[in-house]
């Protein structure tokens, strides 16, 4: 997808949801993927059933409280959101996930939260942060990778959780090493980025231990 097409198909719907995309501005060294966290890694979160009154409003309120309290937003209200690459949508990602077909490539995009926003309504309705209003699904991370927030839809409701310092989690590191070692699936680009990130962390850890 070219720049103009991406602007029209992805950036504009996200802007209507209150997220201004900042292209090509993901910080160097950002953790490429968060996977395999355990209960001990979760530092907060909330759940709402689909029949909850004022569902979208409640989801938005609780998401913002979690985003602020966990440190997802920096002083400019900027953070990272995981978006499908190309023309893929969140629905396509879920379909591939459930049916085991070729993986939809994902990557981080830097965004700024505008004064008027609706993540759980218009954001989910945009097809990039969910399936439809009140049925969101996304991954978000602070610019310094200090917190990861995951939102998923289930059979009975929506679950949102926060993982503090995912890059320090032994559970996540082990799962990323396993995922990257496969090297035989359709996710080789992501696997290569994970290998490079793990190598960079190993080098920095070794450097600190030599001091």
MOFENJO-V162164 format. One record per pair of residues at least 12 apart in sequence whose ideal C-beta (glycine too) atoms are under 7 Angstrom apart, sorted by the first residue. I is the first residue (numbers start at 0). J is the second residue. If there is no record, write none. Layout:
I:J
I:J
This chain:
0:85
0:86
8:86
9:127
12:125
12:127
13:125
13:127
15:121
16:116
16:117
16:118
16:121
16:122
16:125
17:112
17:113
17:115
17:116
17:117
17:118
18:110
18:112
18:116
18:122
19:110
19:111
19:113
20:108
20:110
21:77
21:109
21:110
21:111
24:109
25:79
25:107
25:109
26:142
28:199
29:79
29:107
29:144
30:144
30:165
30:166
30:196
31:189
31:192
31:193
31:196
32:175
32:189
32:193
33:138
33:147
33:162
33:165
33:171
34:171
34:174
34:175
34:178
35:170
35:171
35:173
35:174
35:175
36:162
36:165
36:168
36:170
36:171
37:170
40:162
40:168
40:170
40:171
41:160
41:161
41:162
42:69
42:161
42:162
42:163
43:65
43:69
43:161
44:65
44:159
44:160
44:161
45:61
45:65
45:159
46:156
46:157
46:158
47:156
47:157
48:155
48:156
49:155
49:156
54:133
55:119
55:120
55:132
55:133
58:119
58:135
58:157
59:117
59:118
59:119
62:118
62:119
62:159
65:148
65:159
65:161
66:148
69:146
69:148
69:161
70:141
70:145
70:146
71:139
71:141
71:146
71:148
72:112
73:142
75:111
76:111
76:112
77:109
77:110
77:111
77:142
78:110
78:139
78:140
78:141
78:142
79:107
79:108
79:109
79:139
79:140
79:142
80:108
80:110
80:137
80:139
81:105
81:107
81:137
81:138
82:105
82:106
82:108
82:127
83:103
83:105
83:127
84:104
84:105
84:106
87:103
88:126
88:127
89:126
89:127
89:128
89:129
89:130
89:136
90:126
90:130
91:103
101:185
102:185
102:186
104:188
104:189
107:140
118:135
119:133
119:135
120:132
122:135
123:135
130:152
134:152
135:150
135:152
135:157
136:150
136:151
136:152
137:150
144:165
144:166
145:164
146:161
146:162
146:163
147:162
147:165
148:161
166:200
175:193
175:197
176:197
178:190
178:193
179:193
179:194
179:197
